[in-house]
Amino acid sequence: MKRQRKNRTDCCQEIIQSQHNINKLLDCLKAGKQLKLPEQLNMKFLKITNTQIEERKCEIGKINQMWRYGGCSESVNNKDTELEEKLVKISHWIEQELR
């Protein structure tokens, strides 16, 4: 926004269109690939019956909903703690950009 001389998010169409997708927001901000989150996460399996389970996936734009309703990531390299660490790095990057 600062680079485009905008001071409100509602003036930036790319940000409005990105909604909750952090990767799209990072693209708009030209943050680079190192800060991006995985495009899709595997959630904990859902047990339907004793012999039947359902695999659940979550797009990165819906990570807020996953956590809001008590879900968690079970992806091998992207457990909740790793995702939280990446979000903290993104936050630090934003702080640096605002200076």
N, C-alpha and C positions, 0 to 999 in steps of 0.2 A: 504494500500500500504506500509506504513511504517513497519507494522508487517511482511510483506512478503519481505521486503528489496527491494522494487521497488520504483523508483523515477519518473516514467512516467505512465500515465494512459494507454497508448498503450501497455504497458508490462503486463497488468492485463486483462486476457481474460474475467473474470467475469464482470468487469466494461464495457468492450466493448459490451458484450452481453446484459447488462442491458439497454442500450440506455437511454431513458428518464424516465424509470420507477424508481422513487425515492425509492419505497419500495424494489425493487431488489437490488439497490445500497446499501441501508441500511443493507440488509441481507449480502451482500458481505463484508461490513465493520463491521459486527457483532455489530450493534448499539443497538440492543434490540427492543422489540415490542412497547415500550412506544413512540418512535419517528415516528412510521409508520403512513402513511396517509391511509384513507379508500381506499379499492380496487376499488370502483366505486362511481361516483358522479352523482347526478341528476342535470341536467341543467334546465334552464328556459324552460317551455313548448313552443312549436312552434305552433302558431295559423295558421292553414291551411285555414279554412273558419270560419264564425261566429259560427258555431256549432261544428267544428272539430278541435281538438288539437292533437299534437303529442308529446309524452313523449320522452325526449332525455337523454341519459346516456353518461357518459364519463369515460373511464378507466383512472386510475391514471397515466399511462404512456403517456397519451395524454393531461394532464392538461396544459402543455405549449401551445398546439395548441388551447385549449379552451380559454385561456386568450389572446393569440395572436390575435384571430379573434373576440374578444369582448364578448365572452360567459362568463357566471358566474354560480357558483354553487348555487343551490336552495335546497340542501339536508338539512334536519332539523338540524342536529348537525354539518354540514360541510359547512357553508356559506363561502364565499371568505375570510372574515376576520379571521375566525377560521383556514382556510387553511394557510393563510399568517402567522399567529402566530406560527403554527406548523413548517413552513418552517424556520422561524427565530430561533426556538429552534434547528432545525437540523443544521443550520448554526453555532450556538453557540457550539453545540456538536463537530462539525468538527474543529472549532477553538481550542477547548480544546485538541482534539486528536493530533493536529499538534504541540502542545507545547512540 
